[in-house]
Each structure stands twice: as structure tokens, then as C-alpha cells.
Amino acid sequence: MPMFLNDPLYTMAYAYEQIQAGEEPWVELGDFMNEWFVYSVERRAELVAEAPDLPEKPTSEEYRWACFIAASVEYLCQTYAIPCPSWVHEKSYQLEEPWYDVIYLHDDARARLERTTPEPFKRRNIFCGDRVYLDKNEVLSRPA
């Protein structure tokens, strides 16, 4: 459930709206993750149902984050057995150039990201590794 009963859901579309408004993308995605993993577990399909509102002429940054969000939604739906919304599969959510979201990346780190990145991201030319959406509660509850 949301943090407070009357709070609106912190959807992926809302996170994208905040990113477009100039907010830090990883903070917005972190807020979405709190909603996904803690506050609205039973409403996950609603959290990802709406596509990001991509401007008619997005900046390269806005476009990259929209593609990242599409990959994220596909990945999360696959991982948590949630029906994947159709907007995720639109061909417009595909980067032409690889994106690592890191300025200085050594060849060994690049190879590790390429090897470990989940398929929904790889297919869109986004390389982020396999730890981008870890549920901290699951990680903390694993036996040592």
C-alpha cells in the first residue's frame, strides 16, 4: 500500500515526468522502487501500466531515460510475473548507440556490464549490469 492511504501511486510514468522536470533520475527510480518493493506490492501492474509521456522532440537524455524505463518495466514484469504492458514493446524504445550511463568505463568493467545486463536492457542497447533493481529486503534476508 502507498505510504499514506491517500497518496497517489508513484508510477514509472510519474518517475519519468519528474526526470523530465529536472529531478535526478536515480532518485526518482529509487522512489519508484520503494513503491514497487514496499508500499504497493499488490498493485504492481498499476505502477507500470502507463507509458512515459515522451515529448514530441525529446532531448537525447529524455529519450535515453524513456528507453531505460521501458527496459525496466519489461525486466520487472518478467522477474515478478506481472503482465507486461504492450507499450513496452514499441520499437520507439530502442537506443541506436550503446549507453552505459558511466563517463569513465574501463574495458573490463564494460565487458562485465555487457555480460551481466539482463536481456530487456541489452536488447535496447542499455548496459547497466544485473544489480540495478535489487530488492534490498530480499538481499538482506538471504542466508550468509
HELIX and SHEET records of a PDB file:
HELIX    1   1 MET A   12  GLN A   20  1                                   9    
HELIX    2   2 PRO A   25  ASN A   34  1                                  10    
HELIX    3   3 GLU A   35  TYR A   39  3                                   5    
HELIX    4   4 VAL A   41  ARG A   43  5                                   3    
HELIX    5   5 ARG A   44  VAL A   48  1                                   5    
HELIX    6   6 SER A   60  THR A   79  1                                  20    
HELIX    7   7 SER A   86  HIS A   89  5                                   4    
HELIX    8   8 ASP A  107  THR A  116  1                                  10    
HELIX    9   9 GLU A  119  LYS A  122  1                                   4    
HELIX   10  10 LYS A  136  SER A  141  1                                   6    
END                                                                             
